[in-house]
Amino acid sequence: MNKTSFIIDGEKLDLNAMNANTFKGFGYISCNNSSRLLLDYKWEHPESYQQILTILFGGAHPLMRMLKVEMGIDANTSSGTEPATMRTADEAANVCRGAGFQLIADARQLQPTLKTAILRWGEPGFLRKLWANVKTDNPDQDVLEAAYEPMYQWYKKTIIAAYETYGYLIDYVDPDRNETKHPMYRWIKWFATRLKTDKSEFPEGFPVEKYNDIKLIAADQNYERDFGDQMVADQDLRVKVPAVGFHYNTDDSATQSFTKLADEYQHEVWYSEGIAPMTNGKYRVHASNGEGIGGTQSGLDIANRLIKSYVKSRRSLYLFQPAVSAYYPGVNYSHKELIAASRPWSGFFEVDNVGLQCMKHFSDFAKAGWDDEGAWRYLTSACDSGVGGTENLDHNQEAPSYLTLMAPDKQNYSVIFVNDSAQPRMYHVTIQNVAVNQSQQLDVWESIGPKSVEDGYDSRMKRIRETIQPIDGKADILVYPHSIVTATTLRLRNDQEVVYHRLAAPCTDKVLKGTGDMLYMDDFSYADYSSDYLMSRGGTPRYMTDQGGAFEVVRENDRNFLQQMISEKQRALDWEYSYAPNLTFGDDHWTDYAVMVSVKFDNHTQQNSPTGNYFGIGLRELTDVKGRLESAPYVFKIFSDGSCQLIKEDQIVKLTYIDNFDLSIDHQLIFQAEGNHLTASVDNQHIIDFVDTGNPHFSGRVKLGSGYFHTRINWIEVKRVNRDTALISERLDNLDDRLVYTGNWLHVCGLDNTKWNRTLSYGTADAEKTPILSFCFVGTGFSLIGKQNTTSSLQITIDHQVINWNYHPQSGSDRSENTRIIGLLAGKHQVTVMVTDGKFTLDAIEFIE
């Protein structure tokens, strides 16, 4: 057995380090569309919205103590588009656009002392020319000082607008770009001075002195750590920047600059962006690797990062990107969250109870916060991590990993241990110089995977395993493989906020659909909502998430319509890259449906591109990593010259042309999919007919897109092809515990984001251990989902009768159907799938109602 000894010595607790060693717990980053659908949860199902906020921000032991908003620029910044608060230099800042700023306001209702921070991803269009050189290798010199004031005004007006709209003042600002490779030291210093000394052009009653005291946090680099070295070398920079942070790297610079900043200069150091657990813990426990609730990018991995990042670089705050994934799954970085919230019409959301509890092993057993709040301190001498890796901690997992937190009065302390290896570790702990009896009992709280496959995935989450009585100030604490343990002097066994309860949505999931054959309709009037509905959302349409450009509801001549707001001249200076304006909406359980749109082309905006002015409809979208209209497998596009395209998987498969296409009138477009048959019509003229005989797609959401024009959408309807069209009633992940596997299967998790929940199961034909999958469902059919890289054969049995002795799954892309069985009698069915040849890949199973 591995063994480690260390000393908890209260005399070594540094009470003079101010905020450099206060335990700040965790933070929530709202950015790149990740919180967007929470706006709809708030309106459609306020009970779900409130529960989500309470889980993260509420109670006596709040998990989140910081909410950071990354200001949008009307361009995709990885998972979607966050709207800009300003689109012209003289526009009043609108903080109702997007979810971030009102999310802060709502979270502060639960936690009034919540800290806040902002930074930018890039530059909105009105700053594009002035800041074009920010993307050079030397922006600190290449961006002229004439660009500084307009940028400062964007920040200033946004901060003022947040105060006037919601009543709070931002606590921290990073003036530099998100994940800059080349920090702009001149600009940061200029901004700090301007912020500190600005006394003019504030609204009456605004707290100018508190505004002047807003702190700077910089430089939010990604992996790079040279900002820390410059901070140590530059006293003026240190004075102006009291908090520093960087992303996705636990370790310090080669000169230990961040450790010096904390230990010698009392600077806050943040893990200012880190991942949330990937692959929900309830699926991880079924993986073949036997790592239980652990493994790379698991809750245990994140817990290890928190420990190691303090030990190696003094990070006292860890911020999740994102904590809540309130976007449609399939975008970049999907299935990385503590809470998934993508079903606002039902109010359903899903909590990663394992990942969440791994984090609560820290925040439930110590008061998180800042120096003036009486926060607990890191006892640095009783913290260590030898786990290998700087982002994914994926080797030397058997090394010691522990963190000690202590109250400022030394009356209580907690030690968090993480062991994500296959070997147990015994810790011999000596306690001395604490304000209470050094032999005070320790409650040992443990989270570990289930003992057997019959047990619930969370059957051993956050429970008191034992109470240890130290003898002469000495205690032995055993940490089992793939577990997290907190040993604490706090008596919390009767605290219902600490004792584990499985958290779930207050309502059940359901498919988005209306009455009859109508699945969804929107004329953007929202007549059934309160009069402030649109204003409070900054014109954000219901259930729609932008992936490029900016679509907002505007009013003209006493009617509302949806308009794309960004022209070519207003395009942002991208963070990395983004594509033409497009949005996503609808339910990924939709199958055979027609999308009807009334659209008005913009024939006033002049641009150089002859093909730039178009409107497109995408069907059956499930994956959208790049944020493009063409991410939908089927796209119908009509251009301003009357030319039309049908696109399948980014390839044009049909072309046609409409004579005398009139841009001055509204046009009615219909794009429909029934099975593998696709049709399109314009103004009741049938123009495209296509049958997809090569790996068709059968379900997914709707996408709409245009060029950089002020295209208007008057109304949208989505209808079933006929009233008997079946929808997907439920989708199960391949590692769902309702699926039964026997034989030669390999179950893998922690994969890329194009797989449902980042999991796959592989069944390889084996004469001695034949791979068999069994499940039951209620409905008329089912689909097996998964990309097939090799040929395989299946024997499919339904209700004890073989319906196909030699079924060959189709090849195709991730999340697509490789096997589809329909037309069964409505009712309960029992299915057995046997892999008889080759290697079969399963990602998910869909049941058809």
Secondary structure as UniProt FT lines:
FT   STRAND          2..9
FT   HELIX           10..12
FT   HELIX           18..20
FT   STRAND          26..30
FT   TURN            32..37
FT   HELIX           38..44
FT   HELIX           46..57
FT   STRAND          64..71
FT   TURN            89..90
FT   TURN            95..96
FT   HELIX           100..110
FT   TURN            112..113
FT   STRAND          115..120
FT   HELIX           125..127
FT   TURN            128..131
FT   HELIX           132..135
FT   HELIX           139..142
FT   HELIX           145..147
FT   HELIX           148..166
FT   STRAND          172..177
FT   TURN            178..179
FT   HELIX           185..197
FT   TURN            204..205
FT   HELIX           208..212
FT   STRAND          215..222
FT   HELIX           226..233
FT   HELIX           235..240
FT   STRAND          243..247
FT   TURN            254..255
FT   HELIX           257..263
FT   TURN            264..265
FT   STRAND          268..274
FT   HELIX           281..284
FT   TURN            285..286
FT   TURN            288..289
FT   TURN            292..293
FT   TURN            296..297
FT   HELIX           299..313
FT   STRAND          317..320
FT   TURN            321..322
FT   STRAND          324..325
FT   TURN            329..330
FT   TURN            332..333
FT   STRAND          339..343
FT   TURN            344..347
FT   STRAND          348..351
FT   HELIX           353..363
FT   TURN            364..365
FT   HELIX           371..373
FT   STRAND          377..378
FT   HELIX           380..382
FT   STRAND          384..385
FT   TURN            397..398
FT   STRAND          401..406
FT   TURN            408..409
FT   STRAND          413..419
FT   STRAND          425..432
FT   TURN            438..439
FT   STRAND          442..448
FT   TURN            453..454
FT   TURN            457..460
FT   STRAND          463..468
FT   TURN            472..473
FT   STRAND          474..479
FT   TURN            481..482
FT   STRAND          483..488
FT   TURN            493..494
FT   TURN            496..498
FT   TURN            516..517
FT   STRAND          518..522
FT   TURN            527..528
FT   TURN            531..532
FT   HELIX           533..536
FT   TURN            537..539
FT   TURN            542..543
FT   STRAND          545..548
FT   STRAND          551..556
FT   TURN            557..558
FT   STRAND          559..564
FT   HELIX           568..570
FT   STRAND          582..585
FT   TURN            588..589
FT   STRAND          593..600
FT   TURN            610..611
FT   STRAND          614..621
FT   TURN            625..626
FT   HELIX           629..631
FT   STRAND          634..639
FT   TURN            640..641
FT   STRAND          643..648
FT   TURN            649..650
FT   STRAND          651..657
FT   TURN            659..660
FT   TURN            663..664
FT   STRAND          667..674
FT   TURN            675..676
FT   STRAND          677..682
FT   TURN            683..684
FT   STRAND          685..691
FT   STRAND          701..706
FT   STRAND          712..720
FT   TURN            723..724
FT   STRAND          728..733
FT   TURN            734..735
FT   TURN            737..738
FT   STRAND          740..742
FT   STRAND          745..748
FT   TURN            753..754
FT   HELIX           756..758
FT   STRAND          760..764
FT   STRAND          772..779
FT   STRAND          781..785
FT   STRAND          792..798
FT   TURN            799..800
FT   STRAND          801..807
FT   TURN            814..815
FT   STRAND          817..821
FT   STRAND          827..842
FT   STRAND          844..848
//
